[in-house]
Amino acid sequence: MKEAKGASYYLFSFFTVSMVAWFFEILYSLIFRSKLVFPGVLLGPWCPIYGVACLILFLLTDKKDYIILNFIKVFLVSAIVEYCISYVSEIFFHRRIWNYSNYFLNINGRICLSMTIMFTLGGLIWIYIIEPKLYKKFINNKRLFSILSFICLITIILDYAYNVFFKWKS
């Protein structure tokens, strides 16, 4: 049975993954598009889609499973979360955040094979390499990281509220 790590750790992981992904999205834009593009729809340094996927992976994967089974799980989570977020964003906010229409094996431009494989590899690196080390750091500094996570939670709620009431209406 998998170890329950607690709400404060899951919140900490959500923000850690969201912020690291935000940074990598910017780096990706600089390298492959040769321009600075700030990812997502929020103002803060986070891409919550990655945090959501991280939380789902906590529920569905286990390092004790065969790596091929976790590969399949991460692949499916990556594809489903990305497709759903793209769809919801377009329906509710009238924004197409990304478009993979020009990529090989895409579905409605919302997901494509190459990006899903890239996210899958990132997810596996998270599960097997990064997360165990992050958990040890969290345990050693639980109070500090819990406070920082709570501050991030308040900040992302305010960020979202600002976007709903001011930015997305225009």
Residue, then its C-alpha position, 0 to 999 in steps of 0.5 A: m500500500k502506498e504511503a499517504k504523505g499528507a495534504s501539506y506535502y501534496l500542496f507543496s508538490f503541486f506548487t513545486v511542479s507548477m513553478v518548475a514547469w512554468f520555468f521550463e515552458i519559458l525555456y522551451s519557448l526561448i530555445f524552440r521559438s526564439k522568443l520569450v513567451f510567458p506560459g498559461v493564463l495566470l500572472g504568477p510563476w506557475c502552470p497549474i496544469y502540471g500541478v494537477a497532473c502531479l496530484i493525479l500521478f500521486l494517486l495512480t502511480d507507485k514506484k513498486d509497479y513495473i516501469i512500463l505500467n507507470f509509463i502507460k499511466v503517466f502517458l494517459v494522465s498527460a494526454i487526458v489532462e492536457y486535452c481536458i484543460s485545453y477544452v475547458s480553457e477554450i469553452f469557458f475562457h474562449r482561449r486556445i492556450w496551445n495548438y498542436s495542429n501542425y504536429f504529427l499525430n495530434i488530436n484536434g490540436r489539443i494534444c500530440l504524440s511528441m509532446t505527450i511522450m515528452f510529458t510522460l518522460g518528465g512524469l517518470i523523472w518526477i516519480y523515480i528521481i525528483e519526488p523522492k528527493l523532494y520528499k526528504k527535503f520537505i520532511n526536513n523543513k516541513r514547517l517552512f515548506s508548509i507555510l510557503s505552500f499556504i502563501c502560494l495557495i493564497t496567491i494563486i487564488l488571488d491570481y485566479a480571482y483577478n483573472v476571472f474578474f478583470k483580465w479574462k473579461s476583456 
